[in-house]
Every structure is written in C-alpha cells, then in structure tokens.
Amino acid sequence: MLKLRTIKRVAHLHLMQEGEERWEKQLKFRNILRTNAHLVKEYVTIKRQLAQEFNNDREGYTEAKTEFINKVLFN
C-alpha cells in the first residue's frame, strides 16, 4: 500500500482505448507538433505560463490550454 505524504499530484495518467475519438485526437495533435517546430515552441510557452498561473488547479490548467489544442487540431 502506498501512503501519500502530501496531496500534491505527481503524475497524471490518461487511459483510453485505441481507436476512440479521444485517442485519434491525441495522436493527431502529437503528429502535428512533430512536424511544426513553431507550434512546439508556442505550446511550451503556453504550458509554462499556465503551470504558474494554475499551480494548484489541474482542471483549470487543462481547460486553459484547450483553446490552443483546438486551434492546432481544427485549423
């Protein structure tokens, strides 16, 4: 049994079945970033800013980066 000493999360794990819509979006996003260094730099900058802004709010952090992710996926 693992005992936590703090309530701070140290990992965030996503589980999904291959072929699900979310799976396909994850792969599409990854593949687009692999081919566009400018988008990678922009995403790194956004993630760093949001990590500071939402230091103790994982859900807020995730929601805040959704606009960028959707821009990459649907433009």
Distance bins in CASP14 RR format, pairs under 12 A and 6 or more apart:
PFRMAT RR
TARGET T0000
AUTHOR 0000-0000-0000
RMODE 2
METHOD distances of the structure
MODEL  1
2 10 0 0 0 0 0 1 0 0 0 0 0
2 11 0 0 0 0 0 1 0 0 0 0 0
4 10 0 0 0 0 1 0 0 0 0 0 0
4 11 0 0 0 0 0 1 0 0 0 0 0
6 56 0 0 0 0 0 1 0 0 0 0 0
7 56 0 0 0 0 1 0 0 0 0 0 0
7 58 0 0 0 0 0 1 0 0 0 0 0
8 55 0 0 0 0 0 1 0 0 0 0 0
8 56 0 0 0 0 1 0 0 0 0 0 0
8 58 0 0 0 0 0 1 0 0 0 0 0
9 55 0 0 0 0 0 1 0 0 0 0 0
9 56 0 0 0 0 1 0 0 0 0 0 0
9 57 0 0 0 0 0 1 0 0 0 0 0
9 58 1 0 0 1 0 0 0 0 0 0 0
9 59 0 0 0 0 0 1 0 0 0 0 0
9 61 0 0 0 0 0 1 0 0 0 0 0
10 58 0 0 0 0 0 1 0 0 0 0 0
11 58 0 0 0 0 0 1 0 0 0 0 0
12 58 1 0 0 1 0 0 0 0 0 0 0
12 59 0 0 0 0 0 1 0 0 0 0 0
12 61 0 0 0 0 1 0 0 0 0 0 0
12 62 0 0 0 0 1 0 0 0 0 0 0
14 20 0 0 0 0 0 1 0 0 0 0 0
14 22 0 0 0 0 1 0 0 0 0 0 0
14 23 0 0 0 0 1 0 0 0 0 0 0
14 25 0 0 0 0 0 1 0 0 0 0 0
14 26 1 0 0 1 0 0 0 0 0 0 0
14 62 0 0 0 0 0 1 0 0 0 0 0
15 22 0 0 0 0 0 1 0 0 0 0 0
15 23 0 0 0 0 0 1 0 0 0 0 0
15 26 0 0 0 0 0 1 0 0 0 0 0
16 22 1 0 1 0 0 0 0 0 0 0 0
16 23 1 0 1 0 0 0 0 0 0 0 0
16 24 0 0 0 0 1 0 0 0 0 0 0
16 25 0 0 0 0 1 0 0 0 0 0 0
16 26 1 0 0 1 0 0 0 0 0 0 0
16 27 0 0 0 0 0 1 0 0 0 0 0
17 23 1 0 0 1 0 0 0 0 0 0 0
17 24 0 0 0 0 0 1 0 0 0 0 0
17 26 0 0 0 0 0 1 0 0 0 0 0
18 24 0 0 0 0 1 0 0 0 0 0 0
18 26 0 0 0 0 0 1 0 0 0 0 0
18 27 0 0 0 0 1 0 0 0 0 0 0
19 25 0 0 0 0 0 1 0 0 0 0 0
19 26 0 0 0 0 0 1 0 0 0 0 0
19 27 0 0 0 0 1 0 0 0 0 0 0
19 28 0 0 0 0 0 1 0 0 0 0 0
20 26 0 0 0 0 1 0 0 0 0 0 0
20 27 0 0 0 0 0 1 0 0 0 0 0
21 27 0 0 0 0 0 1 0 0 0 0 0
21 28 0 0 0 0 0 1 0 0 0 0 0
21 73 0 0 0 0 0 1 0 0 0 0 0
22 28 0 0 0 0 0 1 0 0 0 0 0
22 29 0 0 0 0 0 1 0 0 0 0 0
22 69 0 0 0 0 0 1 0 0 0 0 0
22 73 0 0 0 0 0 1 0 0 0 0 0
23 29 0 0 0 0 0 1 0 0 0 0 0
23 30 0 0 0 0 0 1 0 0 0 0 0
24 30 0 0 0 0 0 1 0 0 0 0 0
24 31 0 0 0 0 0 1 0 0 0 0 0
24 73 0 0 0 0 0 1 0 0 0 0 0
25 31 0 0 0 0 0 1 0 0 0 0 0
25 32 0 0 0 0 0 1 0 0 0 0 0
25 66 0 0 0 0 0 1 0 0 0 0 0
25 69 0 0 0 0 1 0 0 0 0 0 0
25 70 0 0 0 0 1 0 0 0 0 0 0
25 72 0 0 0 0 0 1 0 0 0 0 0
25 73 1 0 0 1 0 0 0 0 0 0 0
25 74 0 0 0 0 1 0 0 0 0 0 0
26 32 0 0 0 0 0 1 0 0 0 0 0
26 33 0 0 0 0 0 1 0 0 0 0 0
26 69 0 0 0 0 1 0 0 0 0 0 0
26 72 0 0 0 0 0 1 0 0 0 0 0
26 73 0 0 0 0 1 0 0 0 0 0 0
27 33 0 0 0 0 0 1 0 0 0 0 0
27 34 0 0 0 0 0 1 0 0 0 0 0
27 73 0 0 0 0 0 1 0 0 0 0 0
28 34 0 0 0 0 0 1 0 0 0 0 0
28 35 0 0 0 0 0 1 0 0 0 0 0
28 69 0 0 0 0 0 1 0 0 0 0 0
28 70 0 0 0 0 0 1 0 0 0 0 0
28 72 0 0 0 0 1 0 0 0 0 0 0
28 73 1 0 0 1 0 0 0 0 0 0 0
28 74 0 0 0 0 1 0 0 0 0 0 0
29 35 0 0 0 0 0 1 0 0 0 0 0
29 36 0 0 0 0 0 1 0 0 0 0 0
29 39 0 0 0 0 1 0 0 0 0 0 0
29 40 0 0 0 0 0 1 0 0 0 0 0
29 43 0 0 0 0 1 0 0 0 0 0 0
29 65 0 0 0 0 0 1 0 0 0 0 0
29 66 0 0 0 0 0 1 0 0 0 0 0
29 68 0 0 0 0 1 0 0 0 0 0 0
29 69 1 0 0 1 0 0 0 0 0 0 0
29 70 0 0 0 0 1 0 0 0 0 0 0
29 71 0 0 0 0 0 1 0 0 0 0 0
29 72 1 0 1 0 0 0 0 0 0 0 0
29 73 1 0 1 0 0 0 0 0 0 0 0
29 74 0 0 0 0 0 1 0 0 0 0 0
30 36 0 0 0 0 0 1 0 0 0 0 0
30 39 0 0 0 0 0 1 0 0 0 0 0
30 40 0 0 0 0 0 1 0 0 0 0 0
30 43 0 0 0 0 0 1 0 0 0 0 0
30 69 0 0 0 0 0 1 0 0 0 0 0
30 72 0 0 0 0 0 1 0 0 0 0 0
30 73 0 0 0 0 0 1 0 0 0 0 0
31 39 0 0 0 0 0 1 0 0 0 0 0
31 72 0 0 0 0 0 1 0 0 0 0 0
31 73 0 0 0 0 0 1 0 0 0 0 0
32 38 0 0 0 0 0 1 0 0 0 0 0
32 39 1 0 0 1 0 0 0 0 0 0 0
32 40 0 0 0 0 1 0 0 0 0 0 0
32 42 0 0 0 0 0 1 0 0 0 0 0
32 43 0 0 0 0 0 1 0 0 0 0 0
32 68 0 0 0 0 0 1 0 0 0 0 0
32 69 0 0 0 0 0 1 0 0 0 0 0
32 70 0 0 0 0 0 1 0 0 0 0 0
32 71 0 0 0 0 0 1 0 0 0 0 0
32 72 1 0 1 0 0 0 0 0 0 0 0
32 73 1 0 0 1 0 0 0 0 0 0 0
32 74 0 0 0 0 0 1 0 0 0 0 0
32 75 0 0 0 0 1 0 0 0 0 0 0
33 39 1 0 1 0 0 0 0 0 0 0 0
33 40 1 0 1 0 0 0 0 0 0 0 0
33 41 0 0 0 0 0 1 0 0 0 0 0
33 42 0 0 0 0 1 0 0 0 0 0 0
33 43 1 0 0 1 0 0 0 0 0 0 0
33 44 0 0 0 0 1 0 0 0 0 0 0
33 47 0 0 0 0 0 1 0 0 0 0 0
33 68 0 0 0 0 0 1 0 0 0 0 0
33 69 0 0 0 0 0 1 0 0 0 0 0
33 72 1 0 0 1 0 0 0 0 0 0 0
33 73 0 0 0 0 0 1 0 0 0 0 0
34 40 0 0 0 0 1 0 0 0 0 0 0
34 43 0 0 0 0 0 1 0 0 0 0 0
34 72 0 0 0 0 0 1 0 0 0 0 0
35 72 0 0 0 0 0 1 0 0 0 0 0
36 42 0 0 0 0 1 0 0 0 0 0 0
36 43 0 0 0 0 1 0 0 0 0 0 0
36 72 0 0 0 0 1 0 0 0 0 0 0
36 75 0 0 0 0 0 1 0 0 0 0 0
37 43 0 0 0 0 0 1 0 0 0 0 0
37 44 0 0 0 0 0 1 0 0 0 0 0
38 44 0 0 0 0 0 1 0 0 0 0 0
38 45 0 0 0 0 0 1 0 0 0 0 0
38 72 0 0 0 0 0 1 0 0 0 0 0
39 45 0 0 0 0 0 1 0 0 0 0 0
39 46 0 0 0 0 0 1 0 0 0 0 0
39 68 0 0 0 0 1 0 0 0 0 0 0
39 69 0 0 0 0 0 1 0 0 0 0 0
39 71 0 0 0 0 1 0 0 0 0 0 0
39 72 1 0 0 1 0 0 0 0 0 0 0
39 73 0 0 0 0 0 1 0 0 0 0 0
39 75 0 0 0 0 0 1 0 0 0 0 0
40 46 0 0 0 0 0 1 0 0 0 0 0
40 47 0 0 0 0 0 1 0 0 0 0 0
40 68 0 0 0 0 0 1 0 0 0 0 0
40 72 0 0 0 0 0 1 0 0 0 0 0
41 47 0 0 0 0 0 1 0 0 0 0 0
41 48 0 0 0 0 0 1 0 0 0 0 0
42 48 0 0 0 0 0 1 0 0 0 0 0
42 49 0 0 0 0 0 1 0 0 0 0 0
42 65 0 0 0 0 0 1 0 0 0 0 0
42 67 0 0 0 0 0 1 0 0 0 0 0
42 68 1 0 0 1 0 0 0 0 0 0 0
42 69 0 0 0 0 0 1 0 0 0 0 0
42 71 0 0 0 0 1 0 0 0 0 0 0
42 72 0 0 0 0 1 0 0 0 0 0 0
43 49 0 0 0 0 0 1 0 0 0 0 0
43 50 0 0 0 0 0 1 0 0 0 0 0
43 65 0 0 0 0 1 0 0 0 0 0 0
43 67 0 0 0 0 0 1 0 0 0 0 0
43 68 1 0 0 1 0 0 0 0 0 0 0
43 69 0 0 0 0 1 0 0 0 0 0 0
43 71 0 0 0 0 0 1 0 0 0 0 0
43 72 1 0 0 1 0 0 0 0 0 0 0
44 50 0 0 0 0 0 1 0 0 0 0 0
44 51 0 0 0 0 0 1 0 0 0 0 0
44 65 0 0 0 0 0 1 0 0 0 0 0
44 68 0 0 0 0 0 1 0 0 0 0 0
45 51 0 0 0 0 0 1 0 0 0 0 0
45 52 0 0 0 0 0 1 0 0 0 0 0
45 65 0 0 0 0 0 1 0 0 0 0 0
45 68 0 0 0 0 1 0 0 0 0 0 0
46 52 0 0 0 0 0 1 0 0 0 0 0
46 53 0 0 0 0 0 1 0 0 0 0 0
46 54 0 0 0 0 0 1 0 0 0 0 0
46 61 0 0 0 0 0 1 0 0 0 0 0
46 64 0 0 0 0 1 0 0 0 0 0 0
46 65 1 0 0 1 0 0 0 0 0 0 0
46 66 0 0 0 0 0 1 0 0 0 0 0
46 67 0 0 0 0 1 0 0 0 0 0 0
46 68 1 0 1 0 0 0 0 0 0 0 0
46 69 0 0 0 0 1 0 0 0 0 0 0
46 71 0 0 0 0 0 1 0 0 0 0 0
46 72 0 0 0 0 0 1 0 0 0 0 0
47 53 0 0 0 0 0 1 0 0 0 0 0
47 54 0 0 0 0 0 1 0 0 0 0 0
47 61 0 0 0 0 1 0 0 0 0 0 0
47 62 0 0 0 0 0 1 0 0 0 0 0
47 64 0 0 0 0 1 0 0 0 0 0 0
47 65 1 0 0 1 0 0 0 0 0 0 0
47 68 0 0 0 0 1 0 0 0 0 0 0
47 69 0 0 0 0 0 1 0 0 0 0 0
48 54 0 0 0 0 0 1 0 0 0 0 0
48 55 0 0 0 0 0 1 0 0 0 0 0
48 61 0 0 0 0 0 1 0 0 0 0 0
48 65 0 0 0 0 0 1 0 0 0 0 0
49 55 0 0 0 0 0 1 0 0 0 0 0
49 61 0 0 0 0 0 1 0 0 0 0 0
49 64 0 0 0 0 1 0 0 0 0 0 0
49 65 0 0 0 0 1 0 0 0 0 0 0
49 68 0 0 0 0 0 1 0 0 0 0 0
50 57 0 0 0 0 1 0 0 0 0 0 0
50 58 0 0 0 0 0 1 0 0 0 0 0
50 59 0 0 0 0 0 1 0 0 0 0 0
50 60 0 0 0 0 1 0 0 0 0 0 0
50 61 1 0 1 0 0 0 0 0 0 0 0
50 62 0 0 0 0 1 0 0 0 0 0 0
50 63 0 0 0 0 1 0 0 0 0 0 0
50 64 1 0 1 0 0 0 0 0 0 0 0
50 65 1 0 1 0 0 0 0 0 0 0 0
50 66 0 0 0 0 0 1 0 0 0 0 0
50 67 0 0 0 0 0 1 0 0 0 0 0
50 68 0 0 0 0 1 0 0 0 0 0 0
50 69 0 0 0 0 0 1 0 0 0 0 0
51 57 0 0 0 0 0 1 0 0 0 0 0
51 58 0 0 0 0 0 1 0 0 0 0 0
51 60 0 0 0 0 0 1 0 0 0 0 0
51 61 1 0 0 1 0 0 0 0 0 0 0
51 62 0 0 0 0 0 1 0 0 0 0 0
51 64 0 0 0 0 0 1 0 0 0 0 0
51 65 0 0 0 0 1 0 0 0 0 0 0
52 61 0 0 0 0 1 0 0 0 0 0 0
52 64 0 0 0 0 0 1 0 0 0 0 0
53 60 0 0 0 0 1 0 0 0 0 0 0
53 61 1 0 0 1 0 0 0 0 0 0 0
53 63 0 0 0 0 0 1 0 0 0 0 0
53 64 1 0 0 1 0 0 0 0 0 0 0
53 65 0 0 0 0 0 1 0 0 0 0 0
54 60 1 0 1 0 0 0 0 0 0 0 0
54 61 1 1 0 0 0 0 0 0 0 0 0
54 62 0 0 0 0 1 0 0 0 0 0 0
54 63 0 0 0 0 1 0 0 0 0 0 0
54 64 1 0 0 1 0 0 0 0 0 0 0
54 65 0 0 0 0 1 0 0 0 0 0 0
55 61 0 0 0 0 1 0 0 0 0 0 0
57 63 0 0 0 0 1 0 0 0 0 0 0
57 64 0 0 0 0 1 0 0 0 0 0 0
58 64 0 0 0 0 0 1 0 0 0 0 0
58 65 0 0 0 0 0 1 0 0 0 0 0
59 65 0 0 0 0 0 1 0 0 0 0 0
59 66 0 0 0 0 0 1 0 0 0 0 0
60 66 0 0 0 0 1 0 0 0 0 0 0
62 68 0 0 0 0 0 1 0 0 0 0 0
62 69 0 0 0 0 1 0 0 0 0 0 0
63 69 0 0 0 0 0 1 0 0 0 0 0
63 70 0 0 0 0 0 1 0 0 0 0 0
65 71 0 0 0 0 0 1 0 0 0 0 0
65 72 0 0 0 0 0 1 0 0 0 0 0
66 72 0 0 0 0 0 1 0 0 0 0 0
66 73 0 0 0 0 0 1 0 0 0 0 0
66 74 0 0 0 0 0 1 0 0 0 0 0
67 73 0 0 0 0 0 1 0 0 0 0 0
67 74 0 0 0 0 0 1 0 0 0 0 0
67 75 0 0 0 0 0 1 0 0 0 0 0
68 74 0 0 0 0 0 1 0 0 0 0 0
68 75 0 0 0 0 0 1 0 0 0 0 0
69 75 0 0 0 0 0 1 0 0 0 0 0
END
